[in-house]
Amino acid sequence: MGLAPGLAQLVTQGKDEPIQQLQVGVGQMVGRLVMAQQCVQSGLPFWGMSLLGFDEVKQAQALLDKTKEFLESLQVYNTPGKLKNFRYSDQDVAGNRPGLDKITQLESLQDLATQLGPTASYLSTAEAALPSDHPWVKKMKETQEWTTAQLVNPAKRKAASFRQDALQKLNAVKKAYVEEYLDLHGKARLGINEDKQKGQITCDTRLGVLQKLATIELMPRQQLAVFQNRLAGLKTCYALTRPELENTPICPHCAFRPVAESLIGSAGGALKGLDDELDKLETTWTQTLIANIEDPTTKQNLKLLKSNERRAVEQFLKDRTLPDKLEQGFIAILSEALSGLVPVTIKTDDLRNALLEGGSPATAAEMEKRFKEYLGKLTKGKDVGKVRIILE
């Protein structure tokens, strides 16, 4: 029990103090033993595995049960008189030393797992945040395999340098993750200046023009919907700090998980691309309007417009640009002028399925036939001369 051997002489003199110290020591050791038994029962989980193998658990359970029985038997020796009748030989007492050593070993292993556990848990969460084929994940798994291989081997985990080596390896992998995550986060999220630019695009007059034109049935509204979804999908976060990421592997502000998001290019680059695309959409939609208004079928409808309405459309055709201030009344005039046309929407997935029906590869003649048959189904019962295809 770690008590001074000389205390036994005081017992022969009938003093109780050594007995009290002995019982305290026995009680403390029993408490440590119970905790060791709990460790054995749990198998000491660490980083997704048990540090104690089946054979080691079985051996430790038998050893601890024997030692526990011995320690509990010592609790009856609570007076000098009873201790004088101690029934165990030196050999009996020494036979329980392996059980006490096992308690110390388990405590040391539990301490190791406790010390390494937080970083291991951090790395497990970090692993789940990155794609499985990410180079960092491979490095992390190599570190995990090395660490667990050392821990499950009693001889290797006893090495004096193991604890320090393990901590260095785990912290090095953690540091690499912090750097990688900060880089990915910076690309996937808009900064404060870029967020202002996003706000400007959201309120841009070009976008307002497209939203008004989208009320015309003939316009490819899905293009605008896709544009707006992409713009809304650009998330802003510039609050993440390195100390925060060292405490938690996921941004506490935007919960960015690289595995769950597309990381092609950067959010800032995508924002610039959307700004450029807005110009193209406005130009394309304007050209679409002009082409359809100049269609012979539509020109017949222009004659039915009031003179002032007809002049507005003719001025638009002459200028080849939309009015600086796009009034709802002008939109209504365009809608009326185009009302004779019949819009037919084709979704790219439906078109692809129609062209693949019958198998692939196919000859040019077969593909042409499938396309004509598909268009025939879509335009059946309609005046083909008035049909306008809208591809979404």
Secondary structure, 3 states (H helix, E strand, C coil): CCCCCCHHHHHHCCCCHHHHHHHHHHHHHHHHHHHHHHHHHHCCEECCEECCCHHHHHHHHHHHHHHHHHHHHHCCCCCHHHHHCCCCCHHHHHCCHHHHHHHHHHHHHHHHHHHHHHHHHHHHHHHHHCCCCCHHHHHHHHHHHHHHHHHCCHHHHCCCCHHHHHHHHHHHHHHHHHHHHHHHHHHHCECHHHHHHHHHHHCCHHHHHHHHHCCCCCCCHHHHHHHHHHHHHCCECCCCCHHHHHHCCCCCCCCCCHHHCCCCCCHHHHHHHHHHHHHHHHHHHHHHHHHHHCCHHHHHHHCCCCHHHHHHHHHHHHHCCCCCCCCHHHHHHHHHHCCCCEEEEECHHHHHHHHHCCCCCCCHHHHHHHHHHHHHHHHCCCCHHHEEEEEC
